[in-house]
């Protein structure tokens, strides 16, 4: 009763607040893509989320009306931009492309109002224009496992280069840093995936900057990936330690993550395309069972994928362990995405450090990881993809 009363008061307060007006939407080129400048007559905090099939970035401006002078549809290179009055209180901006949309957002007060700057970083890197004819501004987030699309979708791989920025990771005798080595390997891997029909890859970071571990998971979930691959380089105080390894999530790590998700309700509203928020489950028992089943299946798939990768890596370098190991790494804890962490070798070993810092070796190692992923998808193709 108290919750309902609070919600009612908030609703009345919100409806009485004077609506902002979105006055202008301007496009301008920048060095690596497009800048979208949105001007409002008062402060508005936009809400942003992604949709797939096709790729869309949705920006909602709550308690905002759209000026009649704003152009509703625009196209820039291979990006379609649409804006409309989604409801009586929400103005919706949709950016649509046939590639994952990378963006940065900034906002500031300006004379006579408020400005939101949306920088789209990768517009000019893709050549095929999107088809916007069959998708409306009323689209809702898609069910990942049963999306509505014409034709079959691409497999999505999220690659997570470890460390970055203020966190250099391990370092070698010759002063090479783990953060630099794993980013280079990740970019080689991304290129090989993107050059393969039916597959696409995105990086959690594409430069030298810091992202905390939970944020990496949040970035990954935006893309609704089929698999998640973290790239690292090992280190040990014994410089003779050597060899590559592959890790999946441990049972203990899975149990602790399930408990965390169940404790944070906003994080388990959807799991594997199942809307858990609609469950009549006051004590959480059903959610607990679903979470356990999901993570068990995900961990088993992770181990299978990891073994394929480990076998291929073993063809071109020594292995520290010939079977997939399990540990409670945070970045492996997505309960509905098969995830592995590849330790590409020991950067603390001078011989392996020289190899890991070599562009030729980095490319060969990326090829081996790719071969393992490709074999896994051939054997276990995700539903609705071009591999099936």
C-alpha positions in Angstrom: 0.0 0.0 0.0 2.8 2.4 0.9 4.6 1.6 -2.3 1.5 2.3 -4.4 1.0 5.6 -2.5 4.6 6.6 -3.2 4.3 5.7 -6.9 1.1 7.7 -7.2 2.7 10.8 -5.6 5.7 10.5 -7.9 3.4 10.1 -10.9 1.4 13.3 -9.9 4.7 15.2 -9.3 6.0 14.1 -12.7 2.9 15.0 -14.6 2.8 18.5 -13.0 6.3 19.2 -14.0 6.6 21.5 -17.1 7.6 19.5 -20.1 10.9 20.4 -21.9 10.9 21.1 -25.6 13.4 19.5 -27.9 14.1 22.5 -30.2 16.9 21.4 -32.5 18.7 18.3 -33.8 21.8 19.0 -35.9 24.3 16.7 -37.6 28.0 17.6 -38.2 31.0 15.6 -39.4 33.9 14.9 -37.0 37.3 13.2 -37.5 36.1 9.7 -36.9 32.4 9.8 -37.5 29.3 11.9 -36.7 28.3 14.4 -34.0 24.6 14.8 -33.2 23.8 17.9 -31.3 20.4 18.0 -29.5 19.2 21.3 -28.0 16.4 21.5 -25.4 15.0 24.5 -23.5 15.7 22.9 -20.1 17.6 20.1 -18.5 16.6 16.6 -19.5 18.5 13.4 -18.6 18.1 11.0 -21.6 17.6 7.3 -21.2 19.5 5.1 -23.7 19.4 1.4 -24.7 20.2 -0.8 -27.6 18.1 -3.0 -29.8 19.2 -5.7 -32.2 18.0 -7.1 -35.5 18.8 -4.5 -36.9 21.2 -2.6 -34.8 19.6 0.4 -33.2 20.6 2.9 -30.5 17.5 4.4 -28.8 17.6 7.6 -26.9 14.5 8.6 -24.9 14.0 12.1 -23.6 11.4 11.9 -20.8 8.9 14.6 -20.1 9.8 16.2 -23.4 7.9 17.4 -26.4 9.2 17.7 -30.0 9.3 21.0 -31.7 7.5 21.0 -35.1 10.6 22.5 -36.8 12.8 19.5 -36.1 13.5 17.3 -39.1 12.1 13.9 -38.4 14.2 11.7 -40.7 17.8 12.1 -41.7 20.6 9.9 -43.2 24.3 10.3 -42.7 26.6 7.9 -44.6 25.2 4.5 -43.6 23.3 5.6 -40.5 19.5 6.3 -40.5 18.4 8.8 -37.9 14.7 9.2 -36.9 13.0 11.2 -34.2 9.4 11.4 -33.2 7.0 12.0 -30.3 6.9 8.5 -28.9 4.2 9.3 -26.3 2.6 12.3 -24.8 5.6 12.7 -22.5 8.5 11.0 -24.3 10.5 12.1 -27.4 12.4 9.2 -29.0 15.5 9.3 -31.1 16.5 6.1 -33.0 19.8 5.5 -34.8 19.8 2.5 -37.0 22.6 0.8 -38.9 23.7 -2.7 -40.0 26.7 -2.6 -37.6 27.1 -2.1 -33.8 26.9 1.6 -33.0 29.6 2.9 -30.8 28.9 6.2 -29.1 29.9 8.7 -26.5 27.5 11.2 -24.9 28.1 14.5 -23.2 25.7 17.2 -21.9 26.0 20.7 -20.8 24.0 23.8 -20.0 24.1 26.4 -22.8 22.6 29.9 -23.1 18.8 29.5 -23.3 18.7 25.8 -22.6 20.5 22.5 -22.5 22.7 20.6 -25.0 23.2 16.9 -25.4 26.1 15.9 -27.7 26.0 12.3 -29.1 29.3 11.3 -30.8 29.0 8.3 -33.1 32.5 7.0 -33.6 32.3 4.3 -36.3 29.9 5.5 -38.9 32.4 5.9 -41.7 33.9 2.4 -41.1 31.0 0.4 -42.6 29.9 0.6 -46.2 26.4 -0.9 -46.4 23.5 1.4 -45.8 20.8 0.3 -43.3 17.3 -0.6 -44.4 14.9 1.3 -42.2 11.6 0.6 -44.0 10.2 -2.0 -41.7 11.1 -0.8 -38.2 9.1 1.8 -36.2 10.0 4.1 -33.4 7.7 2.0 -31.2 10.1 -1.0 -31.2 10.7 -2.6 -27.8 13.9 -4.5 -26.7 14.0 -7.7 -28.6 14.0 -11.2 -27.1 17.5 -12.3 -27.7 16.8 -16.0 -28.4 13.7 -15.4 -30.6 14.4 -12.2 -32.4 12.1 -11.0 -35.3 14.2 -10.4 -38.4 14.3 -11.1 -42.1 16.9 -13.7 -42.9 19.4 -15.1 -40.5 21.4 -13.0 -38.1 25.2 -12.9 -37.6 26.9 -14.5 -34.6 28.0 -11.8 -32.2 31.3 -12.1 -30.3 32.3 -9.7 -27.6 36.1 -9.5 -27.1 37.3 -8.1 -23.8 41.0 -6.9 -23.8 42.1 -7.0 -20.2 43.2 -4.0 -18.1 43.8 -0.6 -19.8 44.5 3.0 -18.8 45.6 3.3 -15.2 45.6 -0.5 -14.9 48.6 -1.8 -17.0 48.2 -5.4 -15.9 51.4 -7.5 -15.8 54.7 -6.4 -17.3 57.6 -8.3 -18.7 61.4 -8.2 -18.3 61.6 -6.0 -21.5 58.9 -3.7 -20.1 56.1 -4.7 -22.4 52.7 -4.2 -20.7 49.9 -6.7 -20.6 47.3 -4.0 -21.5 49.0 -3.2 -24.8 49.7 -6.8 -25.8 46.2 -8.1 -25.2 44.6 -5.1 -27.0 46.7 -5.8 -30.1 45.7 -9.5 -30.0 42.1 -8.6 -29.5 42.1 -6.3 -32.6 43.6 -9.0 -34.7 40.9 -11.4 -33.5 38.2 -8.8 -34.2 39.4 -8.3 -37.7 39.4 -12.0 -38.4 35.8 -12.4 -37.1 34.5 -9.4 -39.0 36.1 -10.7 -42.2 34.1 -14.0 -41.8 30.6 -14.2 -43.3 28.0 -14.7 -40.7 30.1 -13.3 -37.8 30.7 -9.9 -36.2 32.8 -8.9 -33.2 33.0 -5.9 -30.9 35.6 -4.8 -28.3 34.8 -3.7 -24.8 37.6 -1.2 -25.2 39.4 -0.2 -28.4 42.0 2.0 -26.8 44.2 2.6 -23.8 41.6 3.5 -21.1 40.3 1.9 -17.9 37.1 0.0 -17.6 36.1 -1.7 -14.4 35.2 -5.4 -14.4 31.4 -4.9 -13.9 31.3 -2.3 -16.6 32.8 -4.8 -19.0 29.9 -7.1 -18.4 27.4 -4.2 -18.8 29.0 -3.3 -22.2 28.8 -6.9 -23.3 25.1 -7.3 -22.5 24.3 -4.2 -24.6 25.3 -6.2 -27.7 23.4 -9.4 -26.7 26.4 -11.5 -27.7 26.4 -15.2 -28.4 29.8 -15.6 -26.6 32.2 -13.5 -24.6 36.0 -13.8 -24.9 38.4 -12.1 -22.5 42.0 -11.8 -23.5 44.8 -11.6 -20.9 48.5 -12.4 -20.5 49.6 -14.4 -17.5 52.4 -13.5 -15.0 54.2 -15.3 -12.2 57.2 -14.6 -10.0 58.9 -17.6 -11.6 60.1 -16.4 -15.0 60.3 -20.0 -16.2 56.5 -20.4 -16.1 55.1 -20.6 -19.6 52.2 -21.6 -21.8 48.7 -20.5 -22.7 45.6 -21.3 -20.7 41.8 -21.1 -21.1 39.4 -20.5 -18.2 35.7 -20.9 -17.7 33.6 -19.9 -14.7 34.0 -22.1 -11.6 30.9 -23.6 -9.9 31.7 -21.5 -6.8 31.8 -18.4 -8.9 28.6 -19.3 -10.6 26.8 -19.8 -7.3 28.1 -16.4 -5.9 27.0 -14.6 -9.1 23.5 -16.1 -9.0 23.1 -14.9 -5.4 24.3 -11.4 -6.5 21.9 -11.3 -9.4 19.0 -12.4 -7.3 19.8 -9.8 -4.7 19.8 -7.0 -7.3 16.4 -7.1 -8.9 17.2 -4.7 -11.7 19.8 -7.2 -13.0 17.5 -10.2 -13.4 14.5 -8.7 -15.1 15.5 -10.7 -18.2 17.6 -13.8 -18.5 18.2 -15.5 -21.8 15.2 -13.9 -23.3 12.9 -14.9 -20.4 11.2 -12.0 -18.7 11.6 -12.9 -15.0 9.9 -9.7 -13.8 6.5 -11.3 -14.8 7.0 -14.3 -12.5 4.7 -14.6 -9.5 7.6 -15.6 -7.3 7.5 -13.9 -3.9 10.3 -16.0 -2.3 12.6 -16.1 -5.3 12.5 -19.9 -5.6 11.6 -20.0 -9.3 14.2 -17.4 -10.1 16.8 -19.3 -8.2 16.0 -22.5 -10.2 16.1 -20.7 -13.5 19.3 -19.0 -12.6 20.9 -22.2 -11.6 19.8 -24.0 -14.8 20.9 -21.1 -17.0 24.4 -20.9 -15.4 24.9 -24.7 -15.5 24.1 -24.8 -19.2 26.2 -21.6 -19.8 29.2 -23.0 -18.0 29.0 -26.3 -19.9 28.9 -24.4 -23.2 31.9 -22.2 -22.0 34.0 -25.3 -21.3 33.2 -26.8 -24.7 34.1 -23.5 -26.4 37.2 -23.2 -24.3 38.4 -26.6 -25.2 38.1 -25.9 -28.9 40.1 -22.7 -28.4 42.7 -24.4 -26.3 43.2 -27.2 -28.8 43.8 -24.7 -31.6 46.2 -22.5 -29.5 48.1 -25.7 -28.6 48.9 -26.2 -32.3 51.0 -23.0 -32.4 52.4 -22.5 -28.9 53.0 -24.4 -25.6 50.1 -24.8 -23.1 50.3 -24.3 -19.4 47.4 -26.7 -19.0 45.8 -29.0 -21.6 42.3 -28.8 -20.3 40.0 -25.8 -19.6 40.4 -24.6 -16.0 37.7 -23.0 -13.9 37.9 -19.9 -11.7 35.7 -17.2 -10.4 36.8 -14.4 -12.7 34.2 -11.5 -12.6 34.2 -11.0 -16.4 33.1 -14.6 -16.9 30.0 -14.2 -14.7 27.3 -13.5 -17.3 24.7 -16.2 -16.5 23.3 -16.5 -20.0 26.4 -15.9 -22.2 29.1 -18.6 -22.7 32.3 -16.9 -21.6 36.0 -17.8 -21.6 39.2 -16.1 -20.5 42.3 -16.8 -22.6 45.6 -16.4 -20.9 47.7 -16.0 -24.1 51.0 -16.8 -22.4 53.3 -15.6 -19.6 54.5 -12.1 -20.2 56.7 -12.6 -17.2 58.7 -15.2 -19.2 61.2 -13.3 -21.4 60.8 -15.7 -24.3 57.1 -15.5 -24.3 57.2 -11.8 -23.7 59.1 -11.4 -27.0 56.5 -13.5 -28.8 53.5 -11.7 -27.3 54.9 -8.3 -28.3 55.5 -9.4 -31.9 52.7 -8.4 -34.4 53.3 -11.5 -36.4 53.0 -13.8 -33.4 49.9 -11.8 -32.2 48.2 -12.4 -35.5 49.0 -16.1 -35.4 47.7 -16.4 -31.9 44.5 -14.5 -32.9 44.1 -16.9 -35.8 44.3 -19.9 -33.4 41.7 -18.4 -31.1 39.5 -17.6 -34.1 39.9 -21.2 -35.4 38.7 -22.6 -32.1 35.7 -20.3 -32.0 34.8 -21.1 -35.6 34.9 -24.8 -34.9 32.8 -24.4 -31.8 30.1 -22.5 -33.8 30.2 -25.1 -36.5 29.5 -27.8 -33.9 27.1 -25.8 -31.8 25.6 -23.1 -34.0 23.4 -20.5 -32.2 19.8 -20.6 -33.2 18.7 -18.3 -35.9 22.2 -17.6 -37.2 23.8 -18.0 -40.6 25.8 -21.0 -39.2 22.6 -23.0 -38.7 
